[in-house]
Amino acid sequence: MKFGLLRTIRRVVTTVLGTVTVLAVVVLFAFLALRIAIHGREVSVPNLAGLSDADAAAAARDLGLNLSVENRFYAPSVPQNYVLSQAPTAGSRVRRGWQVRITESLGPQSVSVPDVTGQTERPASLILRRLQLDLASVAHLPAPSPAGVVLAQSPPPNSKGLNGPRVALLVSDDETASNLAVYVMPSLIGMTIGSASLKLAGGGLHIATAQSPDQSEVASTPDPAAMPVAPVLASAATIISQTPPAGHRVTRADTIRITLSH
């Protein structure tokens, strides 16, 4: 009886150990297969610096990598259309299909930077484009001159030793419009027209028109400072929509419209 029980226990233990061993082997093989599948698709990024763009594209393509030109700079000692630098760096391990970004040489600076001051913005940008120069950025400055005129440029005309073919412009803005204070439109939803008018009055804003949901105009409110507040406060209707919406930038010249509940 005792020996039979021991044999039964041994069989159970042997079965359990065998099952655990099989499971461990299966998990191990699954892990190894997954690792091979992941790392088997990885490649080492080649060194593209000094190659022509065509050779660099071919080298990347052979490894299943994609090539994109991120920047272009003038380089007196490197011929045009040759690679100056790359990212990721050579030797990095990446997956196939990864994008390798390169900086390409434009060769020595051959174009003379034109003088576009005094031009309006669009003709100035067209002049730059014709010379294969990029418009880097456009900043605006309130000025008494007509709006949209180029006041200054960087780099200045006829500059030498540029890094890249980019020109930034400083353009005049309407001085009167620029002097208008800018506010963030508050939420008026759920307020009465009187409460909303008082809230807007603090910023010098006012409701131009108020409508019912059927789009019939029920109120037209001029500047609250120029009208009695009491009649407006008498309305118990609440605001259910507004234009401009909350969070938008507004000035005192903007028209504010609301829709009231019945």
RODO-2510 file (C-alpha; in nm, 4 decimals, decimal comma):
residues 262
     n   res          X          Y          Z
     1     m     0,0000     0,0000     0,0000
     2     k     0,2775     0,2387     0,1004
     3     f     0,4876     0,1517    -0,2066
     4     g     0,1908     0,2080    -0,4360
     5     l     0,1373     0,5548    -0,2922
     6     l     0,5047     0,6400    -0,3412
     7     r     0,4935     0,5272    -0,7050
     8     t     0,1876     0,7455    -0,7612
     9     i     0,3599     1,0487    -0,6075
    10     r     0,6708     0,9854    -0,8218
    11     r     0,4593     0,9698    -1,1380
    12     v     0,2835     1,2957    -1,0500
    13     v     0,6122     1,4710    -0,9711
    14     t     0,7713     1,3374    -1,2922
    15     t     0,4721     1,4546    -1,4971
    16     v     0,4761     1,8009    -1,3395
    17     l     0,8518     1,8401    -1,3906
    18     g     0,8209     1,7233    -1,7495
    19     t     0,5418     1,9725    -1,8161
    20     v     0,7385     2,2583    -1,6576
    21     t     1,0460     2,1643    -1,8620
    22     v     0,8467     2,1608    -2,1861
    23     l     0,6893     2,4977    -2,1045
    24     a     1,0301     2,6447    -2,0220
    25     v     1,1696     2,5223    -2,3551
    26     v     0,8702     2,6633    -2,5443
    27     v     0,9035     3,0033    -2,3727
    28     l     1,2789     3,0082    -2,4378
    29     f     1,2343     2,9296    -2,8076
    30     a     0,9571     3,1889    -2,8368
    31     f     1,1830     3,4507    -2,6778
    32     l     1,4728     3,3608    -2,9078
    33     a     1,2460     3,3682    -3,2137
    34     l     1,1105     3,7102    -3,1156
    35     r     1,4588     3,8452    -3,0552
    36     i     1,5777     3,7147    -3,3904
    37     a     1,2709     3,8605    -3,5618
    38     i     1,3321     4,2033    -3,4060
    39     h     1,7081     4,2237    -3,4384
    40     g     1,7106     4,0398    -3,7664
    41     r     1,5419     4,3428    -3,9229
    42     e     1,8011     4,5844    -3,7828
    43     v     2,0841     4,7234    -3,9925
    44     s     2,3867     4,9392    -3,9247
    45     v     2,3590     5,2920    -4,0673
    46     p     2,6319     5,3422    -4,3301
    47     n     2,8684     5,6393    -4,3389
    48     l     2,7210     5,8707    -4,6029
    49     a     2,9382     6,1794    -4,5423
    50     g     3,1364     6,2703    -4,8528
    51     l     2,9138     6,0697    -5,0889
    52     s     2,7129     6,2259    -5,3682
    53     d     2,3402     6,2390    -5,3031
    54     a     2,2880     5,9668    -5,5673
    55     d     2,5475     5,7330    -5,4090
    56     a     2,4115     5,8044    -5,0600
    57     a     2,0580     5,7220    -5,1733
    58     a     2,1787     5,3954    -5,3293
    59     a     2,3721     5,2969    -5,0137
    60     a     2,0678     5,3627    -4,7967
    61     r     1,8342     5,1826    -5,0359
    62     d     2,0549     4,8704    -5,0383
    63     l     2,0009     4,8399    -4,6606
    64     g     1,6282     4,9111    -4,6766
    65     l     1,6667     5,2649    -4,5378
    66     n     1,4949     5,5833    -4,6569
    67     l     1,6951     5,8990    -4,7287
    68     s     1,5664     6,2549    -4,6880
    69     v     1,7414     6,5907    -4,7285
    70     e     1,6876     6,7906    -4,4090
    71     n     1,9117     7,0946    -4,4757
    72     r     2,1284     7,2489    -4,7429
    73     f     2,4292     7,4679    -4,6646
    74     y     2,7029     7,6432    -4,8578
    75     a     3,0369     7,4626    -4,8222
    76     p     3,3409     7,5982    -5,0128
    77     s     3,5405     7,2751    -4,9729
    78     v     3,2606     7,0251    -5,0521
    79     p     3,1130     6,9967    -5,4027
    80     q     2,7469     7,0671    -5,4619
    81     n     2,5037     6,7770    -5,3993
    82     y     2,7445     6,5918    -5,1676
    83     v     2,6573     6,4874    -4,8120
    84     l     2,7930     6,7056    -4,5301
    85     s     2,6419     6,5217    -4,2312
    86     q     2,3763     6,2696    -4,1379
    87     a     2,1410     6,1591    -3,8590
    88     p     2,1453     5,8939    -3,7185
    89     t     2,5237     5,8786    -3,7170
    90     a     2,7163     5,6071    -3,9002
    91     g     2,7176     5,2781    -3,7120
    92     s     2,3843     5,3332    -3,5354
    93     r     2,1547     5,0291    -3,5279
    94     v     1,8126     5,1017    -3,6751
    95     r     1,5269     4,9042    -3,8246
    96     r     1,4808     4,8631    -4,1963
    97     g     1,2563     5,1378    -4,3310
    98     w     1,4119     5,3935    -4,0927
    99     q     1,4599     5,7466    -4,2266
   100     v     1,8160     5,8775    -4,2476
   101     r     1,8292     6,2590    -4,2661
   102     i     2,1196     6,4244    -4,4424
   103     t     2,2562     6,7771    -4,4789
   104     e     2,3560     6,8474    -4,8358
   105     s     2,6249     7,0809    -4,9703
   106     l     2,5349     7,3640    -5,2055
   107     g     2,9018     7,4114    -5,2906
   108     p     3,0608     7,7578    -5,2668
   109     q     2,8210     8,0541    -5,2419
   110     s     2,7545     8,1673    -5,5974
   111     v     2,4469     8,3863    -5,5559
   112     s     2,4533     8,7514    -5,4530
   113     v     2,1925     8,8488    -5,1934
   114     p     1,9613     9,1111    -5,3505
   115     d     1,8369     9,4278    -5,1817
   116     v     1,4605     9,3829    -5,1289
   117     t     1,4072     9,6642    -4,8766
   118     g     1,1317     9,8981    -4,9895
   119     q     0,9563     9,6176    -5,1770
   120     t     0,6259     9,4787    -5,0591
   121     e     0,6392     9,1290    -4,9130
   122     r     0,5146     8,9291    -5,2125
   123     p     0,7452     9,0814    -5,4795
   124     a     1,0362     9,0474    -5,2356
   125     s     0,9665     8,6769    -5,1845
   126     l     0,9403     8,6256    -5,5628
   127     i     1,2793     8,7929    -5,6165
   128     l     1,4376     8,5643    -5,3578
   129     r     1,2759     8,2554    -5,5088
   130     r     1,4037     8,3397    -5,8580
   131     l     1,7575     8,3450    -5,7168
   132     q     1,6973     8,0097    -5,5422
   133     l     1,7032     8,1760    -5,1996
   134     d     1,4591     8,0657    -4,9282
   135     l     1,2424     8,2978    -4,7224
   136     a     1,3589     8,2049    -4,3715
   137     s     1,1071     8,4042    -4,1660
   138     v     0,8969     8,7195    -4,1741
   139     a     0,8688     8,9432    -3,8650
   140     h     0,6304     9,2372    -3,8392
   141     l     0,6881     9,5784    -3,6826
   142     p     0,4342     9,8630    -3,6386
   143     a     0,5539    10,1522    -3,8530
   144     p     0,4165    10,4766    -3,9991
   145     s     0,5003    10,3542    -4,3514
   146     p     0,2384    10,1599    -4,5532
   147     a     0,1723     9,8095    -4,4246
   148     g     0,3495     9,5156    -4,5903
   149     v     0,6728     9,6953    -4,6900
   150     v     1,0114     9,5337    -4,6213
   151     l     1,1931     9,7524    -4,3675
   152     a     1,5055     9,5394    -4,3261
   153     q     1,6538     9,2057    -4,4224
   154     s     1,9036     8,9559    -4,2843
   155     p     2,1585     8,8909    -4,4223
   156     p     2,2049     9,2372    -4,5777
   157     p     2,2462     9,2844    -4,9545
   158     n     2,5609     9,1427    -5,1181
   159     s     2,6606     8,9453    -4,8064
   160     k     2,9396     8,6903    -4,8478
   161     g     3,0248     8,3770    -4,6511
   162     l     2,6652     8,2708    -4,5862
   163     n     2,5842     7,9408    -4,4176
   164     g     2,2677     7,8796    -4,6153
   165     p     2,0415     8,0285    -4,8835
   166     r     1,7927     8,1830    -4,6380
   167     v     1,6877     8,5465    -4,6013
   168     a     1,4724     8,6806    -4,3163
   169     l     1,2548     8,9893    -4,3633
   170     l     1,1225     9,2595    -4,1296
   171     v     0,7916     9,3898    -4,2677
   172     s     0,5909     9,6957    -4,1619
   173     d     0,2534     9,6557    -3,9915
   174     d    -0,0365     9,8997    -3,9736
   175     e     0,0579    10,1190    -3,6768
   176     t    -0,3058    10,1969    -3,5880
   177     a    -0,4171     9,8328    -3,5929
   178     s    -0,1151     9,7281    -3,3899
   179     n    -0,2067     9,9716    -3,1139
   180     l    -0,5392     9,7946    -3,0497
   181     a    -0,5319     9,6028    -2,7237
   182     v    -0,5805     9,2280    -2,7639
   183     y    -0,7973     9,0260    -2,5219
   184     v    -0,8844     8,6592    -2,4799
   185     m    -1,2555     8,6105    -2,5421
   186     p    -1,4238     8,4863    -2,2211
   187     s    -1,6987     8,2251    -2,2081
   188     l    -2,0425     8,3855    -2,1913
   189     i    -2,2442     8,0627    -2,2114
   190     g    -2,5082     8,0402    -1,9393
   191     m    -2,4893     8,4089    -1,8481
   192     t    -2,7660     8,6651    -1,8898
   193     i    -2,7072     8,9390    -2,1432
   194     g    -2,6710     9,1910    -1,8617
   195     s    -2,4031     8,9914    -1,6787
   196     a    -2,2184     8,9256    -2,0039
   197     s    -2,2266     9,2946    -2,0975
   198     l    -2,0799     9,3935    -1,7614
   199     k    -1,8088     9,1266    -1,7905
   200     l    -1,7071     9,2441    -2,1381
   201     a    -1,7167     9,6114    -2,0405
   202     g    -1,4081     9,5616    -1,8217
   203     g    -1,2023     9,5111    -2,1375
   204     g    -1,3787     9,7767    -2,3413
   205     l    -1,5681     9,5085    -2,5365
   206     h    -1,9414     9,4996    -2,6013
   207     i    -2,2048     9,2753    -2,7572
   208     a    -2,2962     9,3961    -3,1047
   209     t    -2,6011     9,1766    -3,1666
   210     a    -2,8061     8,9224    -2,9719
   211     q    -3,0390     8,6741    -3,1388
   212     s    -3,2946     8,4145    -3,0402
   213     p    -3,2443     8,0527    -3,1554
   214     d    -3,4741     8,1155    -3,4552
   215     q    -3,2200     8,3801    -3,5675
   216     s    -3,4576     8,6731    -3,5101
   217     e    -3,2706     8,9654    -3,3590
   218     v    -3,3909     9,0400    -3,0082
   219     a    -3,1319     9,2937    -2,9049
   220     s    -2,8663     9,5165    -3,0441
   221     t    -2,6442     9,6431    -2,7663
   222     p    -2,4106     9,9348    -2,8271
   223     d    -2,1174    10,0112    -2,6017
   224     p    -2,2411     9,9539    -2,2429
   225     a    -2,0840    10,2809    -2,1369
   226     a    -2,3232    10,4665    -2,3648
   227     m    -2,6482    10,3032    -2,2495
   228     p    -2,8380    10,2460    -1,9220
   229     v    -2,7577     9,9086    -1,7680
   230     a    -3,0915     9,8500    -1,5909
   231     p    -3,3061     9,7626    -1,8985
   232     v    -3,0449     9,5143    -2,0165
   233     l    -3,0265     9,3430    -1,6774
   234     a    -3,4027     9,2899    -1,6847
   235     s    -3,3664     9,0118    -1,9423
   236     a    -3,3729     8,6651    -1,7827
   237     a    -3,2781     8,4842    -2,1052
   238     t    -2,9396     8,3118    -2,0966
   239     i    -2,6708     8,2912    -2,3628
   240     i    -2,6500     7,9553    -2,5442
   241     s    -2,3848     8,0396    -2,8071
   242     q    -2,1340     8,3126    -2,8872
   243     t    -1,9124     8,4411    -3,1662
   244     p    -1,6128     8,4585    -3,1384
   245     p    -1,5907     8,1451    -2,9215
   246     a    -1,4196     8,1465    -2,5829
   247     g    -1,0394     8,1501    -2,6011
   248     h    -1,0126     8,3446    -2,9279
   249     r    -0,8116     8,6666    -2,9486
   250     v    -1,0310     8,9752    -2,9878
   251     t    -0,9876     9,3532    -2,9975
   252     r    -1,2331     9,6343    -2,9311
   253     a    -1,2918     9,6557    -3,3062
   254     d    -1,4235     9,2972    -3,3270
   255     t    -1,7960     9,2221    -3,3503
   256     i    -1,9326     9,0025    -3,0700
   257     r    -2,2592     8,8166    -3,1354
   258     i    -2,4598     8,5982    -2,9019
   259     t    -2,7671     8,3735    -2,9212
   260     l    -3,0149     8,3778    -2,6308
   261     s    -3,2475     8,1088    -2,5039
   262     h    -3,6220     8,1764    -2,5197
***
